[in-house]
Amino acid sequence: MYGAIESRFADAVKSGNLIFTQTTQIPAKYNGVDVIYTLAPALAKKPGKAEVEKNSSDPAQKSPWLPPQEDLIIEKQEKYTVVLNKFAVAKYHFLLVTNEFEKQTKPLSPGDLRAAFDLLKKANSESGKRHIGFYNSGTNSGASIPHRHVQFLTLPDSFVPFPDQTPRARKANMPASDTRVPFAHFIAHLDNTDDEELLADKYMLALSRAITTCARHQVPLSYNLVFTEQWMMATPRFQDKVNDISINSLGTIGLILAKSDEQLKYVEKHGLGLLEELGFANVPEPEGATEIDDGYIKY
Ligand code: AMP
């Protein structure tokens, strides 16, 4: 499969059916955490949310994957298709899209999680490189397409996403949070979980806190989900952009895109603090919080 990703990518760039934007990467640290700021001045040419939405009022009509563009298809499965991102900022950015229209605002099903993790593992083992999977869900999450899609990218060489270093939660039924990071985020360690139901439980462990956080602040649910073979992390969101800098799931592990020098300066100044503005503050776990039920903490 990975060989097909590489060769299709090269062919599609050559034929002009895939628009690959060259970028400059600026590795940095935020409070001891690895971050990479990326300058992509040509990104403004990519169709944004507004352009996608004005096409139709029917969500299914707004999907670019009914059907997917033939020369971007990597693999057809019974329920999902693996496709290349048509507007790539990083090489080999690929997506797992549902064959039928499913809403991006709904939670991932156990079957979606199973398919997404299978694909992640396959990409890791076939390429020898570590990948990150991500799901932007809700109007404030940075998502632009309403048709369900989980995305995948190669992690930059020697980049350590901060959840790799986050200590475990004090109790098994609680998600972990990293004190170095200023925004609310909820990490479920996977402990080599491979079973579909257990994966769904881990997802719910992280997601339930995102739901609680949005509910507590009385905002509609929007969140970013990022995952590796080792952990899943949910970040509740309150807004999708600041200073015209749109941040999606990748921003939550410190991979932040700027479209101009001015935006880059802003990103370098605020770093992961941007996520606190666009999400919620990282509040330490209250003493005595013991269990989660229906997404709410019991005291
Ligand atoms: P999001 O913005 O999080 O909803 O992710 C949607 C992704 O799909 C973006 O990265 C787009 O660049 C990408 N995309 C948009 N149109 C197409 C298309 N026709 N084929 C493949 N990918 C697309």
Residues whose N, C-alpha, C, O or C-beta is under 5 A from the ligand:
A	BS01	AMP	P64 L84 N85 K86 F87 N136 G142 A143 S144 I145
